[in-house]
Amino acid sequence: MKTRTFATVTLIGLIAAGCALAGSSKAEPRDEDAAPTSDGAAPVEPIADDDEAAAPEPAPEPAPSHAGWTDDHAAALEKAAAEGKDLLLDFTGSDWCVWCLKLDEEVFSKESFQKKAPESFVLVTLDFPQGKKLPEKTRKQNNDLSGRFAVEGFPTIILTDATGRPYARTGYREGGAEVYLGHLAELRDKRIARDAVFEKAEASEGVARAKLLDTALQALDDARLLIGYDAKIDEIIAADAGDEAGLASKWKHWKTVRAAQLALAEIETLIRADKLSAGIAKIDEVMPKLEGATDVQQQALFLKAHAQYRLREKDAAIATLEKARALDPDSEVGRHVVEVLEQIRGGD
């Protein structure tokens, strides 16, 4: 079926182009039997075609409950602020994700973890179960947070300070509770070092201040962790107002790209929900705002062509793909457009 073929190729193209759907409002189950990726989360599960959907497998036994955890993120932030602690956010699939169950069994359920971890962290479970229904408030909270922190697989562990700013992300690791506690301590040391640089920046001015703040943010070592640092980024831009160090332009560009990624995530959500005309209209609305983010412009046009093709507007889809390719023919998306156009034109 041509529509399905193009849809599949489109998604492959976006993945090949590094289109992380940042800001997506809903986390989806991942392949719990696959080995975890570098950050300890199981990778994305392959998307089955409509008439090739895999039969559901029996769910594993649910993870054991652990005393001392909460599923209320807002309350956890208040507790962390009052007690001078950080937050450990566990994005999990408690009744289906094998690697989540292993992390629970090998680490979170152990007495040493239950005793030591709460000395530094307020522990928060953000569950995405398949076999049980969560209260609507909890479900919405979990979906919102998974989008905010760009969760792409389970288990994902996010460490944040008491204001909610993330500073590390990890997942399943071998070695048991003691090894995991040592790992968390090392990650928390990064937050302590970050705060020391922030404090030094407070006593500085101008370009020196901008450089210190930039150093602190660069140390996060993962663009997904920059969520919540808007105020610091604005401070950098203001401190290097003349762009003497090139930091104002650097972080202005980052803000442009981030806004574009959020817009792209909203568009992708509309199209996945089969709101194709609404998705096309949204793309047309945001395209002028994506100036300077060519990669995201290409991805948006790719999604527009996808929607147009599903609406049987083949000529319009081809024109949109050609426009996407023209933006940067040598990019991953630009090169992949050629393959997609061959798929469309060869399917007649």
Secondary structure, DSSP 8 states (H G I E B T S, - for coil): -HHHHHHHHHHHHHHHTT---TT-S------TTS---TTS---------GGG--------------TTEES-HHHHHHHHHHHT-EEEEEEE-TTT-HHHHHHIIIIITSHHHHHHGGGTEEEEEEE--SSS---HHHHHHHHHHHHHTT--SSSEEEEE-TTS-EEEEE---TTHHHHHHHHHHHHHHHHHHHHHHHHHHHT--HHHHHHHHHHHHHTT--GGGGTT-HHHHHHHHHHTTT-TTSHHHHHHHHHHHHHHHHHHHHHHHHHHTT-HHHHHHHHHHHGGGGTT-HHHHHHHHHHHHHHHHHTT-HHHHHHHHHHHHHH-TTSHHHHHHHHHHHHHHHT-
